[in-house]
Amino acid sequence: DTFEMVSEVDDGKLVFKVNYHYMSQVKNASDANSAARARRLAQEAVTLSTSLPLSSSSSVFVRCDEERLDIMKVLITGPADTPYANGCFEFDVYFPQDYPNSPPLVNLETTGGHSVRFNPNLYNDGKVLVSVQSLILVAEPYFNEPGYERSRGTPSGTQSSREYDGNIRQATVKWAMLEQIRNPSPCFKEVIHKHFYLKRVEIMAQCEEWIADIQQYSSDKRVGRTMSHHAAALKRHTAQLREELLKLPSPEGLDPDSDDSTEKCSATTSSEETILHDQVKPSSSKDISSDFKL
């Protein structure tokens, strides 16, 4: 789909209407646009519109500027059974002037104001080092760190991975859920609110499971202090998330009592709210479509 991200004013200057990581590159780029680049971008737009995953487990949404196909934003919902599950992660994508000879530039925007490194392959400045599809939003991100794979299956590796996941889980709730509900990107506001509305009961159950999982290791002297810190943060963020989820209005065109989460968990909206309240108490020239599949 398209969204007006940038416009040209009378003096020819570009004005961005949304935050965009590659703003300076776009403004400094030459106006020249090769025929090969234009054709390739058109092909990519068609490919992305039909090939990206859309499922309850994890989906990918793409917005390009209304006039410029080289300016894109991507939203990926975290895959099930990972520390990123149900979080909304936003990426800025820019196709440089020499594309397809050079690969697209991709930057993670969901970094908690540069405070969170969600994966060893994602620095907190947002730079994406490898394919989002295969190596980033995974079940055990700790082992993405170079050299750490050899510790997989060992007591120390399992312990370190568990600590890492605990931190990622609380950060996912804080920055990829709470912050996305409160301050969604204009490009994806409708998608984000619909995602959290439809999956609100599942998400609260997921948070409850995450809290229980972390708490069972809080008494371990080797990791107890760290895990207790993660558990406290996760409880705090989850309590706030519950309140935000209860505020979400039914998306336009959707019967409040007809969505899957309501059917599975309660027969009415009021009983569903009881569930939410009770569950957690405060205490290169490659085809770039492959980079955005999960």
Buried (B, 14 or more C-beta within 10 A) or exposed (E): EBBEBBEEEEEEEBEBEBEBBBBEBBEEBEEEBEEEBEEBBEBBBEBBEEEBBEEEEBBBBBBBBBEBBBBBBBBBBBBBEBBBBBBBBBBBBBBBBEBBEEBBBBBBBBBBEEEBBBBBBBBBEBBBEBBBBEBBBBBBBBBBBEEBEEBEEEEEBBBBBBBBBBBBBBBBBBBBBBBBBEEBBBBBEEBBBBBBBBBBBBBBBBBBEBBEBBBEBBEBEEBEEBBBBBBBBBBBBBBBBBEBBEEBEBBEEEEEEEBEBBEEBBEEEEEBBEBBEEBBEEEEEEBBBEBBBB
